[in-house]
Amino acid sequence: MMKTILLVHKGKSFMVGTITKNLIEDNYQVVEVQPTIDEIKQHKDNVDLILLYLGDYVDDITNALVYLKDICTEEDKLLMVIGTASEIKTAQGTIPAALIASTFERPFDMKKMVAQADWLLKANDDLARRKSILLVDDDGTFLKMVKDWLSTKYRVTIVTSGTQALMYIADNTPDLILLDYEMPVTSGPQVLEMIRSESKVDSIPVIFLTGKDDPESVMKVLALKPDGYLLKSLDRLQLIGAVDEFFDKQKYKKLHDSNVL
């Protein structure tokens, strides 16, 4: 299968030529661009991976580095960086290390670099096949904990308010929204009401997260007709099991509906 990589560098060199040759031999299509916003922007949507080859010009490409940081953050682009230790450190002053999938200090093992690119693409492809969950809660500690739990099996995006949730689903369609029932400013019920009123997103399943399990509170939650509710007191295995069960039931329903048709 042909893989496409965006090789960002400034000027031809023996090393850049060697990198290109090895990638092509490993069945990559290599698109070479200068480290400018315009050239990167022109090709970014059609590549699977971005490889940034640094040089002594790294101090002169701050705008391009900022742009790479933005697309890694907002579009989940995979970024590999090659350079000297000082060049990589300079780049990380703009692009946080957490956004860089892999770094290679010169001199480096060419075969290991190509193998790493292959591994990153495979891992990213496996991740893309996972169900996506939007987790909405104003408690940052709870958000991080639940994301860590669910990320072992699902792609999880976190936001801290109902407004952010609505902005996210304007451009994205998660397979499930786990929505805090009680939030300031825009509450969970208000978010659900707005989701159900928009035809573009009204079919996204929404499960409420609530800290109250008394009968009156539960009846109040269910009266809003979400796709379910989960208690915040659930432990890791219980929460993952509940989400697994939801998707299993959803899959069974789709199979049943297709057989009926």
Secondary structure, DSSP 8 states (H G I E B T S, - for coil): --EEEEEE-SS--HHHHHHHHHHHHTTEEEEEE-SSHHHHHHHGGG-SEEEEE--TTGGG-HHHHHHHHHHHHHS---EEEEE-HHHHHHHHTTS-GGG-SEEEESS--HHHHHHHHHHHHHHHHHHHTS-EEEEE-S-HHHHHHHHHHHTTTSEEEEESSHHHHHHHHHH---SEEEEESS-SSS-HHHHHHHHHT-TTTTTS-EEEEES--SHHHHHHHHTT--S-EEETT--HHHHHHHHHHHHHHHHHHHHHHHHH-
